Amino acid sequence: MTIRISPAEKVDISQIAALEQACFSLPHTKEQLLSELENDVYDLLVAKDGESVLGYAGLSHVLDEGYISNVAVAEHARRKGIADALLEALDALSEKYGLAFISLEVRESNEPAVRLYEKNGYRKTGLIPNYYTLPKESALVMTKTYHRERNLS
Ligand SMILES: CC(C)(COP(=O)(O)OP(=O)(O)OC[C@H]1O[C@@H](n2cnc3c(N)ncnc32)[C@H](O)[C@@H]1OP(=O)(O)O)[C@@H](O)C(=O)NCCC(=O)NCCS
């Protein structure tokens, strides 16, 4: 398996939507994903093996603040480092945009995801009670801070 991380293209949207359906109880629709693709503040990255989309990650940014909307990897391709590679690619985008931090929400019980984010430098910075529905659950807020040299002159 040779994985390549790249910006998503229109041709990838159906496969991303299928992964959303498989992984989340309130999946983004194809239309939402297409509008994200066309939005300048939004980056959608895919991890592909040939033409097959095995994972994706979405990052939006405003000024120096980044926000991860979703990260998912196809069940059969998990535990092979694909999500790690996607988060590394988001670090590169953070550098490109000069972000001060990236934050996200994750279900409190989602241990694989919490571990993934902790491994990649995200720390628990908040708790939002009953944030999720289907099923109802609190969200952990996790944040990765980037310490950059600032030119104040
Ligand atoms: C969470 C998810 C994206 C991880 O993807 P992945 O490609 O399997 O993750 P990786 O192989 O890159 O693993 C990276 C690290 O994440 C953690 N991790 C991943 N899966 C894990 C599991 N099942 N249990 C415990 N830790 C896990 C580990 O720290 C792992 O590092 P290690 O292999 O050195 O121990 C994947 O399980 C998924 O798509 N889940 C459903 C969707 C989801 O919950 N997304 C997050 C929403 S916020």
The ligand as an SDF file (V2000), in Angstrom:
LIG
                    3D

 48 50  0  0  0  0  0  0  0  0999 V2000
   -9.3420    7.8100   14.9430 C   0  0  0  0  0  0  0  0  0  0  0  0
   -8.9030    7.3450   13.5500 C   0  0  0  0  0  0  0  0  0  0  0  0
   -8.9920    8.5240   12.5810 C   0  0  0  0  0  0  0  0  0  0  0  0
   -7.4460    6.8410   13.6320 C   0  0  0  0  0  0  0  0  0  0  0  0
   -6.9870    6.5420   12.3200 O   0  0  0  0  0  0  0  0  0  0  0  0
   -5.7760    5.5210   12.0400 P   0  0  0  0  0  0  0  0  0  0  0  0
   -5.2860    5.7600   10.6520 O   0  0  0  0  0  0  0  0  0  0  0  0
   -6.1860    4.1610   12.3940 O   0  0  0  0  0  0  0  0  0  0  0  0
   -4.6980    6.0370   13.0860 O   0  0  0  0  0  0  0  0  0  0  0  0
   -3.1200    5.7590   12.9930 P   0  0  0  0  0  0  0  0  0  0  0  0
   -2.8600    4.3780   12.4970 O   0  0  0  0  0  0  0  0  0  0  0  0
   -2.4590    6.8910   12.2720 O   0  0  0  0  0  0  0  0  0  0  0  0
   -2.7220    5.7850   14.5350 O   0  0  0  0  0  0  0  0  0  0  0  0
   -2.0910    6.9130   15.1140 C   0  0  0  0  0  0  0  0  0  0  0  0
   -2.2290    6.8340   16.6230 C   0  0  0  0  0  0  0  0  0  0  0  0
   -3.5980    6.9860   17.0180 O   0  0  0  0  0  0  0  0  0  0  0  0
   -3.8600    6.1920   18.1880 C   0  0  0  0  0  0  0  0  0  0  0  0
   -4.8400    5.1530   17.8400 N   0  0  0  0  0  0  0  0  0  0  0  0
   -5.3910    4.9220   16.6270 C   0  0  0  0  0  0  0  0  0  0  0  0
   -6.3060    3.9270   16.7140 N   0  0  0  0  0  0  0  0  0  0  0  0
   -6.3320    3.5340   17.9950 C   0  0  0  0  0  0  0  0  0  0  0  0
   -7.0630    2.5400   18.7010 C   0  0  0  0  0  0  0  0  0  0  0  0
   -7.9900    1.7620   18.0900 N   0  0  0  0  0  0  0  0  0  0  0  0
   -6.8700    2.4280   20.0390 N   0  0  0  0  0  0  0  0  0  0  0  0
   -5.9690    3.2030   20.6940 C   0  0  0  0  0  0  0  0  0  0  0  0
   -5.2120    4.1540   20.0580 N   0  0  0  0  0  0  0  0  0  0  0  0
   -5.4030    4.3120   18.7250 C   0  0  0  0  0  0  0  0  0  0  0  0
   -2.5180    5.5760   18.5760 C   0  0  0  0  0  0  0  0  0  0  0  0
   -1.8750    6.4870   19.4230 O   0  0  0  0  0  0  0  0  0  0  0  0
   -1.7990    5.5300   17.2330 C   0  0  0  0  0  0  0  0  0  0  0  0
   -0.4110    5.5200   17.3500 O   0  0  0  0  0  0  0  0  0  0  0  0
    0.3740    4.0940   17.4740 P   0  0  0  0  0  0  0  0  0  0  0  0
   -0.0940    3.2620   16.3210 O   0  0  0  0  0  0  0  0  0  0  0  0
    1.8210    4.4980   17.3960 O   0  0  0  0  0  0  0  0  0  0  0  0
   -0.0480    3.5220   18.7900 O   0  0  0  0  0  0  0  0  0  0  0  0
   -9.7890    6.1500   13.0520 C   0  0  0  0  0  0  0  0  0  0  0  0
   -9.9000    5.1980   14.0910 O   0  0  0  0  0  0  0  0  0  0  0  0
  -11.1860    6.5650   12.6180 C   0  0  0  0  0  0  0  0  0  0  0  0
  -11.3930    6.9460   11.4500 O   0  0  0  0  0  0  0  0  0  0  0  0
  -12.1830    6.4850   13.5210 N   0  0  0  0  0  0  0  0  0  0  0  0
  -13.5730    6.8240   13.1780 C   0  0  0  0  0  0  0  0  0  0  0  0
  -13.7460    8.2960   12.9060 C   0  0  0  0  0  0  0  0  0  0  0  0
  -13.3460    9.1350   14.0800 C   0  0  0  0  0  0  0  0  0  0  0  0
  -13.6670    8.8360   15.2210 O   0  0  0  0  0  0  0  0  0  0  0  0
  -12.6560   10.2620   13.7990 N   0  0  0  0  0  0  0  0  0  0  0  0
  -12.2410   11.2340   14.7870 C   0  0  0  0  0  0  0  0  0  0  0  0
  -13.3190   12.2510   14.9490 C   0  0  0  0  0  0  0  0  0  0  0  0
  -12.8200   13.6030   15.9610 S   0  0  0  0  0  0  0  0  0  0  0  0
  1  2  1  0
  2  3  1  0
  2  4  1  0
  2 36  1  0
  4  5  1  0
  5  6  1  0
  6  7  2  0
  6  8  1  0
  6  9  1  0
  9 10  1  0
 10 11  2  0
 10 12  1  0
 10 13  1  0
 13 14  1  0
 14 15  1  0
 15 16  1  0
 15 30  1  0
 16 17  1  0
 17 18  1  0
 17 28  1  0
 18 19  1  0
 18 27  1  0
 19 20  2  0
 20 21  1  0
 21 22  1  0
 21 27  2  0
 22 23  1  0
 22 24  2  0
 24 25  1  0
 25 26  2  0
 26 27  1  0
 28 29  1  0
 28 30  1  0
 30 31  1  0
 31 32  1  0
 32 33  2  0
 32 34  1  0
 32 35  1  0
 36 37  1  0
 36 38  1  0
 38 39  2  0
 38 40  1  0
 40 41  1  0
 41 42  1  0
 42 43  1  0
 43 44  2  0
 43 45  1  0
 45 46  1  0
 46 47  1  0
 47 48  1  0
M  END
$$$$
